[in-house]
Amino acid sequence: MNKSVKLGIQGRPDVPPRLFDLIPRYVEKYGYKDCLFAGKVDRKWVKYNGQKFYEMTNAISHGLLKIGVKRGDRIALIATNCPEWNMIDMAIQQVGAICIPIYPTISHADYEYIFNHSEASLIFVINKHLYNKVSDIITATPSIKDTYLIRAAEGLKSLQDLINLGEENKDEETLEARKAEVKNEDIATIIYTSGTMGNPKGVMLTHRNILSVVEYLCPLYPINETHDTISYLPLSHIYERAVQYCHIYLGCSTYYVENLGAIIDTMAEIKPHHFSSVPRLIEKVYHTIVRKGQKLTGIKKGIFFWALRLAERYDETKRHNGWFYRQKLKIADKLVYSKWREVFGGNLKLIISGGAAIQPRLTKIFTAIGIQLSEGYGLTETSPVIASNSLTLGKLKSGTVGVVMDNQEVMIAESGEILVKGPNVMLGYYKDEEKTREAIDENGYFHTGDKGCFDEDGLLKITGRIKEIFKTSMGKYVSPVLIENKIKESPFIGEMLVIGEGQKFAAALIYPNFEHLKSWCNIKGIPYTTDEEMIQSKEVLMRYRKEIDKYNETLGDYEQVKKFELIAKEWTIESGEMTASLKPRRSKIMKNYADLVDKIYSE
């Protein structure tokens, strides 16, 4: 069994004991700044400085006390990202209650399960549209006493009503007494995981769990109070939520993106210095840049793709970037890369990627053009960070998730499974001692379900999922995630799912990158009609066969994708085919496309 090596990283000694203590600390250290959080209301930015944010958070807490919220009460928060989300989160914590964040687009059945399982007493909802979606469940849930809308609507109580109530009934003595009762080891939040099968599990995370990540993650990156950042990942997921706690600690200004479609415009407007992301968005932005290159002609097109090939050869460890290569890189930067950076606003130096594995090729390209793409790893149950590539330490390598944080111990079991022990590991699953015992062994190690290893530099590599590895009828074990990540390097591929459990060979369901496909059809003089018709086109199918065969050459015979089917409908969170962290739900997709799976293996 291999274990992680301690690097001697010093944690931040001034990280406070409770999450809500981050706000008065921010006011004291960074009170001069005009923006802690900002969000758009009616297409205009509304900024909150530290003092205003703190005052509104306290007003919400006073309101919660007035309506009788007790220590340990569970309060659900269903909203898209906005500054009020953070206020409500902190206000709930200050009175000793527990925040239950819920992703807005989960299924009706999951809403019903979470409301009842958590026995939520109060619900905050972003707007009336979403309230109408869940109003019947709220009415039928006996524990729910009241609902407040963040965006006011006639006939319903609003967050502003609660703020007004709190301001009219301030009780500083009681609020301070409640705060004093909250301890470092108390539950701060219960996050219901969007698992790929069965009912969601309620992950109980304490103030200590999350703050242990803040303490040891912040030193890994050169981020400070001068940084503006954008946020688009859901705060209901621990990844982005923990990032925001780090930003409060570091003094950053965070601007929430209205919707994913507005992210490029927001970057051009805000000019962020860094942001956190998932691979899917990074891949889309990359393909957008490549499509622009394909539209060029003559020498401009030649220079564009020369620069792209040069970036693909970049060694982010800098061991093999010789003098001649560096000179060419400077020329490429002046002619091409500087224009690519303008897509991100011009100030961007760092993208932190998590939630899923990112293609090593993208890490090389982005780092070469001057935007460090740094991959990390973790789970909801680990608050969430276990490891991360680090700019500060110079520990960077594509294909790895970096160094294990020094306050944790990671061990690779004989089965290859990654086990972790440390202050970041959850308290357990809410109301489920059996699953908690299955997840955390008698020695205190959490079993991640991921396979991995340490490379020669001591950096952690993820090699697959224990449960997602399948066995063909020929007795060969296949890791679908590794194959998917390899083939998704192709600009023709949007998403794909490798299948083959109990079958003679591996196959795939593929959602094409239709923008790239349209560009290719235009170049080849193939009339483009509809997505549905084009995936039946003989020319298109032959092109995809050629593309798959190219990547098959890099795989073992038993791993090669022998057959595939193209699909025209994108997998989404709303359809239940993607998790909130944008991972495919294999069982759901297999069920929804059972006819195509049968077609693949019946021929």
N, C-alpha and C positions, 0 to 999 in steps of 0.2 A: 504494500500500500504506500503510495506517495503522498507526502504532506506539503502544504504550502510553506514557503520560507519567509520569515519575518524580515522586513526591509529596514526597520528602524524608523518608520514614519512617525512623526510626532503629531498626535491629535491636537485639535484646537482646545486649549484649556478653558477658554471663556464661553464655551457652549453652555447655555443655561440648562437647568434640570427639567423644565417642562416646555412643551412646544409654544404655548401662548406667551412665555417669557421672552420669546424672540422679538415681539412687537415693541415693548418698552425699551429693549436693548437697541432696536433699530432707531427709535425716536431719539435716544440719547446719543448714538454714534453718528447717525446719518440724517438727523432732523432738518438739516439745511437743504436737503434735496426736495425738488418739487414733485417727484413721482416715485411712489413705491409700487403701486399697481395702477393700470389704466385699462379701460374697456370702452368699446364703442356703444353709444346709445343714440338711436336715430342717426347713425352714420357719423357721429361726432365723438371725438375722444373725450372721455371724462376721466380726469386724473385724481388720484388720492395720494397726498403726501403722508408721511408716517403719522403725524399728529392727528390728521383728519381720520385716517384709517383706525387709529387707536380709539378715538372718541366714539366712532360709530360702532366699533366692536364692543366697547363697554356698554353703549346704549342698548345693543341687542341683548347682552348679558343681563342687564337690569330688567329688560322686558321679559326675558325667560324666567327670571326669579319671580317677577310679579305674577305671571300666569301659573306659577307653581311647579316649575321644572325641578326635579329632585336629582341628587347625586346618583349617577349610574343609569339614569333614563337614557333610552336609545332614541336618537332623533335623526330621521332620514333627510338627506339633502339630494334633491334630483334637479340638476341644473347643468347647462353648458358653462364653459369657463367664463368667469367675470370676477371683478374685485369683490363683489358681494359674497361670492362663494367662499373666499378666504376669510371674510369677516365672520360669516356664520359659523364656519369651522372653528375659528378661534373663540368665538363667543360661547359656543357649546362647551368647549373644553374648559373655559374659565369657570363655569358653574358646576364642573365635575360630571357633566353628562357625556355621552359617547356619540360621536358623529358616525352615521351610517351613510357613506356616499353611494349613490346609485347612478349607473350610467343611463342616460335618458332613453336610449333606444333598445333596451332589453325587452324580452318578450313579456306578454301579459302574464304568463304562468310564472316567470321569474319574479316579477313585481309582487305577485300574490304570495309567493313563497317567502321572499325577503321580508315583506311587511309583517307577516305572521310569525316567521321564525325569530326575527329580531324583537318582536313585540314593540315596535316603534310607537312612541306616544305622541309624536309631533312630526309633521312633514313640511319641508320647505320645497317649493316647486318653482321653476324658472318663470313660467308664464301660464296663461289660461289654456292655451293649446295643449300643453303637456298635462295640465291638470285634468282636462276633459278625457285624456287618454287613460288616466288612472283613477278617476273619481269614483267609479263603481267599486273598485277594490278598496279604496279608502273608506267608503261607506260601509263596506262589509267586514272591515277589520276592526274588531272590538277594542283593541288597545289604543287606536289613534283617536286623540282628543281634538286635534285642530290642525288646520293647514294654512300656510302663509305663502303668498305668491311674491317672488322677487320683483317681477315686473307687474305692477298693479293692474287690476281689472275690476270693473264694476261688479258689485255683489259678493266679492270675496275679500278676505283679510289679506293685507299686504305686509311685506317686510317693513315698509315705512310706518305702517300702523304700529308694529311692534317696537320700532325705534322710538316713535313718539311716546308710546306707553313707558318705555324705559327712561326716557329723558324726563318725563313727568313724575316718575317714581324712583328716582335715584336712591339707592341704599348702599353707599360705599362700604359701610361696615360689614354688611352681610356678604357683599361681593368679595371683599378682601378675605373674609373668613372662609368662603367657599374655595377661593383660589388656594389658600393655605392648606386646605384639606387634600388637595390634589398632589399626589406623590409621583416621583419619577417612574416608578414601576406600575402605576395605574394604567388601565386601558384608555387610550386616547381615541381609538377608532376601531370599528369592525368593518372590514372590506370583504364583500362577497365576491369570490373569484368567479370569473366567467369561464368555468371549466369546459372541456370539450364533451363531457357527458355527465348525466345525473344532475341533481340539484346543486346550486352554488354552495360553496363552503364559506362560512364566516370566519375570516382570518382576524384574530385579536392581536392588535399591535399596541404596545405601550408607548408612553412618551420616551422611555429609555431606548426602546427598539429603534425608533426613527431618528432620535437625536444622536445615537451612536453612529449612524450613517452620515449625518451632517458633520459630526466631529472629525471623521476620518476620510470622507470623500472630498471635502472642500480643499484640503492641502494638495490634492492631486492635480488641480487645475489652476492656471494663472488668471483667476477671475476676481474682480474687485468692484468697488462701489462706482467706478467710472463706466461700467458696462450697462448698456441697454440690451434687453433680450426680448424676444417674442415667445409666445406660448400658444401652442395649438393642440397638444396632446391632452386627453381628458384628465381633469383633476380628480375624477372619481377613481382613477387608477393610481396606485401608490407611486409609480415611476415619476409622473409629472408632479404629483403632490410633494414628494420628497425633494424634488428639484426646486420647487418654490420655497420650501423651508430653507434650503441652502441659499437661495437668492436673498431671502430676508436677512439671513445671517451675514451674508457677504455685502449687503447694501446695494444690490442691483435694482434696476428699474425694469418691471415686467409689463409688457403690452400684450393683451390677449387678442388673438386673431378671431375675427367674427365667424369665419367658416374656412374650411380647407381651400375653397376656391379663391379666397382673398389673400392667401399667404404670400404670393409673389408681390402683389401690390403693397402689402403691409411691410414686407422687407424693404422695398424701395422707399417707403415713407419713413420708417423708423430707423433704418440702417443699423440693424443689430450687430453686436460684437460677438455674440454666440447664441446658440439655442439648442434645445434637446429635441430629438426626433426619433422616428423609427425608420428602418431601411426602406419601407415602401415609398415614403415621400422623397427620400434622397434619390431613389431609383427613378422616380417620375421626373424630378428636376433634371437629373443627368440626361434622360432620354429627350427632354425638351431642348437642352443645349445641343445634343447630337443632331436632332431634327433641323435646327437652325443651320448647322454646318452642312447638312445634306442639301440645303436649298442654295448654298453658295455655288459659284461657278469658277472655272479657270484656276488661276494661281491662288486665289483666296481660299478656295475649297482645299487645294493641295496643302497649304500652310496649316489650315484648321486641323486636318486629319494627321499631318505630321506631328503637330503639337499634342494631339490626343494619344498617338502611339508612344510619344516620348513620355508622357505622364504615366502611361500604363507600365512603363519600365522602372518607375521610381521605387527606390528602396527606402521606406520610412525609417529604418534603423540607421540609414546613412552610411552603412558599411561599404556599399558598392556604388555609391554615386561619385564617380571619379571627376577630375577637374574638367575634362572635355565635356562630360555629360552636364555638369553644372553650368558651363558656358552656354550650351544649347538651351538649357532650361531658362536662363536669363533672357535669351532671345525670344523663346516661346512665350515667356511671361509678358514681355513688352508687346508682342504682336497679337496674342490670343488670350492668355489666362487673365489678364487684367480686365478684359471685356466680360469674361465669364463671371468674375467676381462682382461685376456691376449688377448682375442678375440678383445678387443677394444684398444689394445696397451699398457695397463697396467697403464696409468696415468689418465684415465677418471674418473671424480668425479661427473659429472652433464650432464644430457640430458634435454633440455627444449623442451617440446612437445606442439604443437599447431596445428591448422587447422581442427581438429576433436577430438571427445571424445576418450580418451584412456581407456582401460580396467583397472579398479581398481586393479585387480589381478597383472597386469604387474607393476603397480606403487609399490605395496608391494614387489614383487620379486626383482626388480632392486634396490630399496632402501635398502633392506636387504643385498644384495651382495656388497654394498658399492658404488653403482652408483645412485645418487639421480635422480629420474625421476620426473620432476616438470612440471605440466600441467598449461597452461595459456589459455586465451580466448580473442577473439576480432574479428573484421571484417575489411575489407579494408576501410570501411567508418569511422573507429575509429583509423586508423593510425598505427598499428591495435590493440594495446593492451588495454583491459579494466581491466582485472584482471589476477593475476598469483599467484601460490603458491610461497612461499619465503623461501629460506634457511637462509637469513640474519635475518629475523624476527622469524624464527621457526614456520611459519604458513604453515603447510604441512598436507594434508589429501587426500587420494585417493578418487576418486569420486567427487571431487570438483575442481574448476579452481582457487581457492585461494582467495586472498584479492583484493579488488578493489583499484586501484592506487589512492593515496590521492588527486590528482588534478582533480579527476572526481567525479561525483555524479551518482550513479546507483539506479534506483527505479524499483520495481516490480509492474506492473500495475495490476488492478483487474483481467484482463484476464490471468495473469501469465507472460505476455511479459516483457522482460528485456528492460528498457529504460535507456539511458545514456546521460549525459550532461557534457561537459568539453572542454578544449582546444584541445583535440585530435579529436573531431568530425569534419568531412569533411566540406569544404566550401559549397559543393553541387554537384549535377550531372551536368556535362558539357552540356550546351545547352538544359537543361531539367528542367525547373522551376517546372513543375507539379509534376514530380517524387520526386524532392527535397522537395516540400511541403508535399508530402505523407510520406516521410521518417523522416523529422524533424518538430516537431509540433511547435505551436506558443510559447511554453514555452522553446524552444531550446533543447528539448529531442529528441535524435535519437532513432527510433523504430527499434530494432535489428531483430525482427522476430523470436527470440529465446525465449523459455519459461524457467523460472528458479526460484530459491528461495535462501534464505540465510539459512544456517544451524545454529545450536545452538552456533557455534563459530564465526558466522559472515562471514563464507566463502561462496562464490557463487557456486551454483550447477546449471548445465544446465539440464533441464528435457525434452527437445524436441524442435521441430520447430513448430511454429504456423501454417504455411502453409502445413507442411508435416504430421500433424496429420490427419488421415482419419477416416471416419465413416463407419462402416459396415452396411449392410442392416438390421441387427438386432438392430441398433440404438446405438451401442457401439463405443466409440472413442478409437482409437489405435495410439500409438506413435511408428512408425516403428524403429526410430533410437535407442530407448531404448532397443527394442527387439534384434535388430541387434548387438548392443554392447555386450549384454549378451551372445548371442549364439556364437559370434565370439571369445569368450574365448576358444572355442574348437579348438584343434590343427588340426582338420579335415577341418575347414572352412577357406578359403582364403578370399573371399568377399561374401556378401549376401545382397539381397534387399527384404525387407518384403513388401508385397502387400496386397490388399484387399478392396480398395475403393469401396463402394456400393455392396460388395459381402457378402456372409453369414459368411465367416471366413477369417482369415489371412492365407497367404501362403508365399512362398519364392522362389526366384531364387538364386541358390547357385553356386559359383565358388569354387571348392574344393582346399584345399592346397595339390596339387598333390605330392609334395615331401613327406609329411606325409602319404598320401594314399599309395604311393609306398612302404614305409617302413612297413606299416601295412600289405599290401598284401604279402610282403616278409616273415614276421613273420608267417602269416597264411597259407603260401604255396600256395597262389593264383597267377598263372602266370599273369604277367603284360604285356599287349600288347601296346595299345595306350590310351591316355587320353580319346579320343572319345569313344572307345570301353568299357573302364572300367566304365564310368558313366552309362552304360547300364547294367552292371553286376548285377545279382540278389544279390550276396553276398555284393557288395559295397552298393547297394541301401538299403539293410537291415541294414547295419552298420550305414549308415547316418540316417535312420529312428530311430534307437536306440539312436543315439547321439542327434537328435532333441528332442526326447521324454524326455531325461534326463533334458534338459534345459526347456522344456515345464512345468515340475513339479514346476519350480520356478515362473511361470507366471500365471496370471488370465486366466480363461477358454476362454474368448473372445480374449485374446492376443496370445494364443497358435498357433503355426504354424501347421496347420492341414495337409497341403500338401506342397510338394516342387518339384522342378525340378533342376537337376544338369546340369551345362553347362561347356563346355570344353574350351571356348575362354575367355581369361582374359580381363576385362574391362580396357581400357587405356585412357590416355589423347589424344593419336593420333587418336583413334577411335571415340572420342567425347563423350565417356561414363563416363569419369572422368573429373572433373575440374582440373585446374592447382594446386589446393591445395589438390588434391587426394580425393575429395568427389564424390560419385556416382551421375551422372545426371539421376535422376529418370525417367523423361519423355522420355529421349533418350533411356534408357535401356528398358523401357516398350514398346516403339515403335519397337525397334530392336528385341525384343523377344515376340512380340504379339502372335505368334503361340503357344508358351509354356504357356503363360498366359491363352489363350483360352482353351488349353488342361487341365490346372488345374481346371478351373471352368466349363468346359462342361461335365466333367465326373460325 
